[in-house]
Amino acid sequence: MNPTTIQEHIVEIVSDSGEGAQKCGQTFGNISAKMRNGVWTVEIIPAEIQPPARTPSGASGIRVRLGSKYITNVGNEGDLVVAFNEQVLYSRIANGAYKKGTIVLLDNRWATDPSTKIQQLYVKAVEEFRDHGLIVHELSIHEACLKVVKDPRKGKNMFVLGMLCRIYNRDREMGRNEIALTFAGKKEAIISSNQNLFDAGYQFAIDQLSEYFFDIPPQQGMGDQPMVVTNGNTAVGLGVMASGMELVSMYPITPATSASHYLADVFPACGGFVHQAEDEIAAIAFAIGASYAGKTACTITSGPGMALKTENLGLAVMAEIPLVIVDVQRGGPSTGLPTKIEQGDLLSSLYGMPGDAPKVILAAATIAECFSLVVLARKLAEAFRTPVIVLTDANLATGVQPWERPELTRDMLAPPLDQSEWNPQIPAYDWDKKTGLSQRPIPGMPNGEYVLTGLSHTKRSKVSYEAAENQQSTSMRSRKLATLQSTLTPPKIHGGEDGDLLVVGWGSTFGAIEEAVDNLRERGNKVSAIHLRFLSPLEPGLKDIFSRFNKVMTVEVNYSDDPNAPMITAENRRYAQLATLLRVQTLVDVDCWSVVYGHPLQPDLIEQALQGHLDTLNSATGE
């Protein structure tokens, strides 16, 4: 048979936790990326570490979107799903992951389970799935794996990988090689066993699923352009090394932990050091100490960790210590949704500490920017003597995408420490009145020692409560942000330069927003988008851009009140976080649409919301 050519497909593998569905999807994504397809993956992670087996809440797995174009987001409803049991599909259906016609390849081992109750649950679920419009194929996957290994739970994922590689016409030998890379360092018997399972799954798909045979051509125009395939946390680790920083101090926290795992494996090879502190407070204090000594350091965390770091963040602002903080955002408040996506830390990063504590805040929109913004953050931290926060989120952290291999240059690296003698006549904080900037003494310099204090202080770092001196030092710390903003350019507009609706986004919603806007524009709607990477200071020219559109609104993954909800009025409505910031900074009536479903935004969900706003706008103008 010749495969049917398609332009893209969305595939999911879902299972109980610990059955290797994510490893299967990651390997499948790597193979597809190496075959020059556009790829985006996102992990489906349960909130509990070991949730009960065969429960909807315990669904674990991965979504892989692959296509013949550059893929920037998770897409809409899935086209094909492989399920290791029927119960885990319920939560995915509830999340709108599938549509009528989605192909379900379901392991049928539960139909003959010794428990009559499990048999009944299986039969009922299959009937409900078919009533929902899913095309369910009950397959003897577990039984087929038993012909290769004694315990399919420890290899079924590679069998499924073989199935998927056949269904999507992936190069068989490349699949076997990728398995060898995945299990590099393991015993040869383990690698061979997994390759045998892969081969068995490939043949199983030929024998049992011959009607499903697709080919997704590679992206056009890529040529031999070097690419790397990583998730966002790995990209952060690569950025740390490319920036020349030599220390990362952190305490493990979901979803940031894998960044430290990666760095612990590779950082020592390039002279770096990963310090696992006893808690989040110690982690940032350790990083501040290293930065004070002259080597700008990084600490990586998530929302609850940021809460614990606030006092020391204030110290770094007051003492003007360069510091890079990566916040991999997750759902909140409190412990919240540890494994789910949210963009909930913008306002707390801006304002979540006592007094006026201005700092630079950047937001990565793509996996490539998880790399590049860390490099930029180190430069800005040193140039402006300030903490720089880089916001990513769980979507970027676990999402895997091929991105252009960066060309490493010496300009990315931190310069050698200046060990020349410090002029003792120059104060430790010799603020330039126009820019707020000052040269930084390093304690290792002759005459470079100075007292570090978190108290209000003079130019010479002497504690002072004098009114004029406190006013001056506060003004100088703020002026640095204005100086930085003067070097920035206005954001690029995606779409027309004017129109009915402008959508403003930040972070990992980038690809989904632009896809939704493009779909609306194809239908003749006058809608455009901008995406912000600098959130403090904001990129310039926003008020002018906003003035060219009849309506401006943000699309975000954090909470805002529905204006039509009970008890909500124009006076008490709470806006999404970027919308709140933009309303304050531009005095423009910026609207918003946001949800906190805990999963990445799908383009069609955004498209429906924007279409509703356009319809309201058009009816108000009589169009």
BELSUL-V755666 format. One record per backbone hydrogen bond with DSSP energy under -0.5 kcal/mol. CO is the residue of the C=O (numbers start at 1). NH is the residue of the N-H. If there is no record, write none. Layout:
co: [CO | CO]
nh: [NH | NH]
//
This chain:
co: [3 | 4 | 6 | 7 | 9 | 9 | 10 | 10 | 11 | 12 | 13 | 14 | 15 | 16 | 20 | 21 | 22 | 23 | 24 | 25 | 26 | 27 | 28 | 29 | 30 | 31 | 32 | 33 | 36 | 38 | 40 | 41 | 42 | 43 | 44 | 48 | 55 | 56 | 60 | 61 | 62 | 63 | 64 | 64 | 65 | 66 | 67 | 68 | 78 | 79 | 80 | 81 | 81 | 82 | 83 | 86 | 87 | 87 | 88 | 89 | 90 | 91 | 92 | 93 | 97 | 99 | 102 | 103 | 103 | 104 | 104 | 105 | 106 | 107 | 108 | 109 | 110 | 114 | 115 | 116 | 117 | 118 | 119 | 120 | 121 | 122 | 123 | 124 | 125 | 126 | 127 | 128 | 129 | 130 | 133 | 134 | 135 | 136 | 137 | 137 | 139 | 139 | 140 | 141 | 142 | 143 | 144 | 145 | 145 | 150 | 151 | 152 | 152 | 155 | 155 | 156 | 157 | 158 | 159 | 160 | 161 | 162 | 163 | 164 | 165 | 166 | 167 | 171 | 172 | 173 | 174 | 175 | 176 | 177 | 178 | 179 | 181 | 183 | 187 | 187 | 188 | 189 | 190 | 191 | 192 | 193 | 194 | 195 | 196 | 197 | 198 | 199 | 200 | 201 | 202 | 203 | 204 | 205 | 209 | 211 | 213 | 215 | 215 | 219 | 222 | 226 | 228 | 228 | 230 | 231 | 232 | 233 | 234 | 235 | 236 | 237 | 238 | 239 | 240 | 240 | 241 | 243 | 246 | 247 | 248 | 248 | 250 | 253 | 253 | 256 | 256 | 257 | 257 | 258 | 259 | 260 | 261 | 262 | 263 | 266 | 267 | 267 | 268 | 273 | 273 | 274 | 275 | 275 | 279 | 280 | 281 | 282 | 283 | 284 | 285 | 286 | 287 | 288 | 289 | 290 | 291 | 292 | 294 | 296 | 297 | 298 | 299 | 301 | 302 | 303 | 304 | 305 | 306 | 307 | 309 | 310 | 311 | 312 | 313 | 314 | 315 | 316 | 316 | 317 | 320 | 323 | 324 | 325 | 325 | 326 | 326 | 327 | 327 | 329 | 331 | 333 | 336 | 337 | 337 | 340 | 345 | 346 | 347 | 348 | 351 | 355 | 360 | 361 | 361 | 362 | 366 | 367 | 367 | 368 | 368 | 369 | 371 | 371 | 372 | 373 | 374 | 375 | 376 | 377 | 378 | 379 | 380 | 381 | 381 | 386 | 387 | 388 | 389 | 389 | 390 | 390 | 391 | 392 | 393 | 394 | 395 | 396 | 397 | 399 | 400 | 401 | 403 | 406 | 409 | 409 | 410 | 417 | 422 | 423 | 425 | 427 | 429 | 431 | 432 | 437 | 439 | 442 | 445 | 446 | 456 | 458 | 459 | 462 | 466 | 467 | 468 | 469 | 470 | 471 | 472 | 473 | 474 | 475 | 476 | 478 | 478 | 479 | 480 | 481 | 482 | 484 | 485 | 492 | 493 | 494 | 499 | 500 | 501 | 502 | 503 | 504 | 505 | 506 | 507 | 509 | 510 | 511 | 512 | 513 | 514 | 515 | 516 | 517 | 518 | 519 | 520 | 520 | 521 | 525 | 526 | 526 | 528 | 529 | 530 | 532 | 533 | 533 | 534 | 536 | 537 | 539 | 541 | 542 | 543 | 545 | 546 | 548 | 551 | 552 | 553 | 554 | 556 | 557 | 562 | 565 | 569 | 574 | 576 | 577 | 578 | 579 | 580 | 581 | 582 | 582 | 583 | 588 | 591 | 593 | 598 | 602 | 602 | 603 | 604 | 605 | 606 | 607 | 608 | 609 | 610 | 611 | 612 | 613 | 614 | 615 | 616 | 617 | 618 | 618]
nh: [5 | 215 | 217 | 68 | 11 | 66 | 79 | 80 | 64 | 82 | 62 | 84 | 60 | 19 | 24 | 25 | 26 | 27 | 28 | 29 | 30 | 31 | 32 | 33 | 34 | 35 | 37 | 36 | 219 | 67 | 65 | 400 | 63 | 45 | 61 | 51 | 58 | 59 | 15 | 44 | 13 | 42 | 11 | 66 | 40 | 9 | 38 | 220 | 99 | 103 | 12 | 83 | 105 | 14 | 107 | 89 | 90 | 91 | 92 | 93 | 94 | 95 | 97 | 96 | 78 | 102 | 135 | 81 | 105 | 106 | 137 | 83 | 139 | 110 | 111 | 112 | 113 | 116 | 119 | 120 | 121 | 122 | 123 | 124 | 125 | 126 | 127 | 128 | 129 | 130 | 131 | 132 | 134 | 133 | 101 | 136 | 104 | 138 | 106 | 139 | 108 | 141 | 144 | 145 | 146 | 147 | 147 | 148 | 149 | 152 | 154 | 155 | 156 | 158 | 159 | 160 | 161 | 162 | 163 | 164 | 165 | 166 | 167 | 168 | 170 | 169 | 214 | 175 | 176 | 177 | 178 | 179 | 180 | 181 | 182 | 183 | 184 | 186 | 190 | 191 | 192 | 193 | 194 | 195 | 196 | 197 | 198 | 199 | 200 | 201 | 202 | 203 | 204 | 205 | 206 | 207 | 208 | 209 | 212 | 213 | 4 | 6 | 217 | 222 | 225 | 405 | 230 | 403 | 401 | 235 | 236 | 237 | 238 | 239 | 240 | 241 | 242 | 243 | 244 | 245 | 244 | 414 | 273 | 298 | 250 | 275 | 277 | 256 | 257 | 259 | 260 | 260 | 261 | 262 | 263 | 264 | 265 | 266 | 267 | 269 | 270 | 272 | 271 | 248 | 275 | 276 | 250 | 277 | 283 | 284 | 285 | 286 | 287 | 288 | 289 | 290 | 291 | 292 | 293 | 295 | 294 | 443 | 296 | 246 | 324 | 249 | 326 | 328 | 306 | 307 | 308 | 309 | 310 | 310 | 313 | 314 | 315 | 316 | 317 | 318 | 319 | 320 | 321 | 320 | 322 | 388 | 299 | 327 | 390 | 301 | 328 | 329 | 392 | 394 | 337 | 336 | 338 | 331 | 340 | 331 | 349 | 350 | 351 | 352 | 353 | 357 | 389 | 535 | 536 | 391 | 370 | 370 | 371 | 371 | 372 | 373 | 374 | 375 | 376 | 377 | 378 | 379 | 380 | 381 | 382 | 383 | 384 | 385 | 386 | 323 | 360 | 325 | 362 | 391 | 327 | 392 | 364 | 329 | 397 | 398 | 399 | 232 | 233 | 232 | 41 | 230 | 228 | 408 | 412 | 413 | 413 | 419 | 424 | 426 | 427 | 430 | 431 | 433 | 436 | 432 | 441 | 445 | 448 | 422 | 464 | 461 | 429 | 458 | 470 | 471 | 472 | 473 | 474 | 475 | 476 | 477 | 478 | 479 | 480 | 481 | 482 | 483 | 484 | 485 | 486 | 487 | 488 | 494 | 495 | 529 | 550 | 551 | 528 | 553 | 530 | 555 | 532 | 509 | 510 | 513 | 514 | 515 | 516 | 517 | 518 | 519 | 520 | 521 | 522 | 523 | 523 | 525 | 524 | 527 | 500 | 501 | 503 | 494 | 505 | 507 | 363 | 535 | 539 | 361 | 536 | 542 | 545 | 546 | 547 | 548 | 549 | 499 | 502 | 591 | 504 | 593 | 595 | 343 | 565 | 568 | 573 | 561 | 580 | 581 | 582 | 583 | 584 | 585 | 586 | 588 | 587 | 590 | 554 | 556 | 341 | 605 | 606 | 607 | 608 | 609 | 610 | 611 | 612 | 613 | 614 | 615 | 616 | 617 | 618 | 619 | 620 | 621 | 622 | 623]
//
